[in-house]
Amino acid sequence: MGSAKNSSSAARKARIEELRRVERARERRNRALTIAASAVVVGGLVVGGVVLVNSQSDDSGKNNTVSSGDAKGSGDSGHFTTGKDGVKTWSGKLARTHVTTRVSYPMHPPVGGNHNPVWLNCNGDVYTKPVQDENAVHALEHGAVWVTYTDKAQKADVDALAAKVKKTPYSLMSPYQNQDAPLVLSAWGHQVTVKSASDPEVDKFFATYVQGAQTPEPGASCTGGIMK
């Protein structure tokens, strides 16, 4: 009987010791992860500071921010050429300077040019009110497709396109009255008018231009910007 008790006690002590050992190992691992994370954060701050200083000192950089009153034009030169598939491609320069002013774009909706430093969220976001061109253009720079529509668009088409956008990362949708057709799809440097949500060009345009080869900043975030 005494032998059984001793055996049970020894087993319990061994189990407790094993639990303590596992806990100590977990604490050591957590400390190591914390130290590593702190190093990454500090390193990131240092690198970020260097990048910020460099970007501020490099007046010729494409993405320098121009303060209010310094730039009102889009910085673009060129014109649209229309392909056999109906897709219009901007032939010429599309500037990429960050500006805090409103921009006068040569096309509507704009397909590129100077834009706000903050992008419009484009992770399948559907906006029911007009958005700022300058923020939307930044989303195009990140590889998004922007679906726009006027009040002449059929509700069924608007609803169907909204459903497509909602399930497509790197896309967004908003009403836009200052355009030549009820339904327009835009990407950086490219634009097409579609007849309806079932137009074959819709799927083709999405497949080609969502994070397509035209993207100036592939992989850049479509979240963490603004949502209006």
C-alpha positions in Angstrom: 0.0 0.0 0.0 2.8 2.4 1.0 4.7 1.4 -2.1 1.7 2.3 -4.3 1.3 5.7 -2.6 5.0 6.4 -3.1 4.7 5.5 -6.7 1.7 7.7 -7.3 3.4 10.6 -5.5 6.6 10.2 -7.6 4.5 10.1 -10.8 2.7 13.3 -9.7 5.9 15.1 -8.9 7.4 14.0 -12.3 4.3 15.3 -14.1 4.5 18.6 -12.2 8.1 18.9 -13.1 7.4 18.2 -16.7 4.7 20.9 -16.8 7.1 23.4 -15.2 9.8 22.5 -17.8 7.3 23.1 -20.6 6.3 26.4 -19.1 9.9 27.5 -18.7 10.6 26.6 -22.3 7.5 28.5 -23.4 8.6 31.6 -21.4 12.1 31.4 -23.0 10.6 31.2 -26.5 8.2 34.1 -25.8 11.1 36.2 -24.6 13.1 35.4 -27.7 10.1 36.3 -29.9 9.6 39.5 -28.0 13.3 40.5 -28.4 13.2 39.6 -32.1 10.0 41.6 -32.7 11.5 44.6 -30.8 14.6 44.4 -33.0 12.5 44.4 -36.1 10.4 47.4 -34.9 13.5 49.3 -34.0 15.2 48.4 -37.3 12.1 49.4 -39.2 12.0 52.8 -37.4 15.6 53.4 -38.3 15.1 52.4 -41.9 11.9 54.3 -42.1 13.6 57.4 -40.8 16.4 57.0 -43.3 13.9 56.5 -46.1 11.9 59.5 -45.0 15.0 61.7 -44.8 16.1 60.5 -48.2 12.6 61.0 -49.8 12.4 64.5 -48.4 15.8 65.4 -49.6 15.4 63.9 -53.1 13.4 66.6 -54.9 13.4 64.6 -58.2 11.7 61.5 -56.7 8.5 60.5 -58.4 6.5 60.0 -55.2 7.5 63.1 -53.3 4.6 64.9 -51.6 3.9 68.4 -52.9 2.2 70.6 -50.4 -1.0 72.5 -51.0 -0.8 75.1 -53.6 2.4 73.7 -55.2 0.7 71.4 -57.8 -2.8 71.4 -59.2 -2.2 69.6 -62.6 -2.1 65.9 -63.0 1.4 66.0 -64.4 0.3 63.8 -67.3 1.1 64.1 -71.0 -0.3 61.9 -73.8 -3.7 60.7 -75.1 -5.9 57.6 -75.3 -5.5 55.1 -78.1 -8.3 52.5 -78.5 -7.5 48.9 -79.2 -9.6 46.5 -81.2 -11.1 45.1 -78.0 -12.3 48.6 -77.1 -9.8 49.1 -74.3 -8.4 52.6 -74.2 -4.7 52.8 -73.3 -3.1 56.1 -72.2 -0.2 56.8 -74.6 2.3 59.0 -72.8 3.4 59.9 -69.3 1.3 59.3 -66.2 2.9 61.2 -63.3 3.1 59.7 -59.8 3.8 62.5 -57.5 2.0 62.7 -54.2 0.1 65.9 -53.8 -2.3 67.3 -51.2 -4.2 69.5 -53.6 -7.1 68.6 -55.9 -5.9 67.5 -59.3 -7.2 68.4 -62.7 -7.1 65.2 -64.7 -7.3 65.1 -68.5 -9.6 62.0 -68.4 -12.7 61.0 -66.4 -12.5 58.8 -64.5 -8.8 59.3 -64.2 -6.5 56.4 -65.0 -3.3 57.8 -63.4 -1.4 60.9 -62.6 -0.5 62.8 -59.5 -2.5 61.6 -56.5 -3.1 61.9 -52.8 -0.6 60.2 -50.5 -3.4 58.1 -49.0 -5.0 55.4 -51.2 -8.7 54.6 -51.2 -9.4 51.2 -49.7 -9.8 48.8 -52.6 -10.2 45.3 -51.1 -13.5 44.6 -52.8 -14.9 47.9 -51.5 -18.2 49.2 -52.9 -18.9 52.9 -52.3 -22.4 54.2 -52.6 -21.3 57.8 -52.8 -18.7 59.5 -55.0 -15.1 59.3 -53.9 -12.2 61.6 -54.3 -10.4 61.0 -57.6 -7.0 61.6 -56.0 -7.4 58.8 -53.5 -8.9 56.4 -56.1 -6.0 57.0 -58.5 -3.6 55.9 -55.7 -5.6 52.7 -55.5 -5.1 52.2 -59.2 -1.3 52.7 -58.6 -1.6 49.7 -56.3 -3.1 47.5 -59.1 -6.8 47.9 -58.4 -9.6 48.0 -61.0 -12.1 50.8 -60.4 -15.7 50.3 -61.5 -17.7 53.5 -61.9 -21.3 54.1 -63.0 -23.7 57.0 -63.6 -27.4 57.3 -62.6 -28.2 56.1 -66.1 -26.8 52.6 -65.4 -29.4 49.8 -64.9 -29.8 48.8 -61.3 -29.4 45.2 -62.2 -26.0 45.9 -63.7 -24.9 48.0 -60.8 -25.9 45.2 -58.4 -24.2 42.5 -60.4 -21.0 44.5 -60.7 -21.1 45.3 -57.0 -21.3 41.6 -56.2 -18.3 40.9 -58.4 -16.3 43.7 -56.8 -17.1 42.5 -53.3 -15.5 39.1 -54.0 -12.5 40.5 -55.8 -9.5 41.9 -53.8 -7.8 44.8 -55.5 -11.1 46.2 -56.9 -13.5 49.0 -55.9 -16.7 50.6 -57.2 -18.3 54.0 -56.8 -20.8 56.3 -58.6 -19.3 58.8 -61.0 -21.4 61.2 -63.0 -18.7 62.9 -65.0 -18.0 60.1 -67.5 -19.1 59.4 -71.0 -21.0 56.1 -70.5 -23.1 54.6 -67.8 -20.6 51.8 -67.0 -16.8 52.3 -67.1 -13.9 50.1 -65.8 -10.5 51.7 -65.1 -7.0 50.5 -64.2 -3.7 52.4 -64.2 -3.3 53.6 -67.8 -6.3 51.7 -69.1 -10.0 52.1 -69.4 -13.0 50.5 -71.1 -16.7 51.1 -71.5 -19.0 48.1 -71.0 -22.6 47.7 -72.1 -23.7 45.7 -69.1 -22.5 43.6 -66.2 -22.7 40.5 -68.5 -20.4 42.1 -71.1 -17.5 39.7 -71.7 -15.1 42.6 -71.4 -15.9 42.8 -67.7 -14.3 39.5 -66.8 -11.5 40.0 -69.4 -10.7 43.5 -67.9 -10.6 42.1 -64.4 -8.5 39.1 -65.3 -6.0 41.4 -67.2 -5.7 44.4 -64.9 -6.3 43.3 -61.3 -2.7 43.4 -60.1 -1.8 43.3 -63.8 1.4 44.1 -65.6 0.5 47.7 -65.7 0.6 48.0 -61.9 3.3 50.6 -60.8 3.3 49.2 -57.3 2.4 45.5 -57.4 1.6 44.0 -54.0 1.0 47.3 -52.3 -1.8 47.3 -49.8 -5.5 47.9 -50.7 -6.4 48.2 -47.0 -5.4 50.7 -44.4 -6.2 53.7 -46.5 -9.4 55.7 -46.4 -12.9 54.5 -46.9 -14.7 57.5 -48.3 
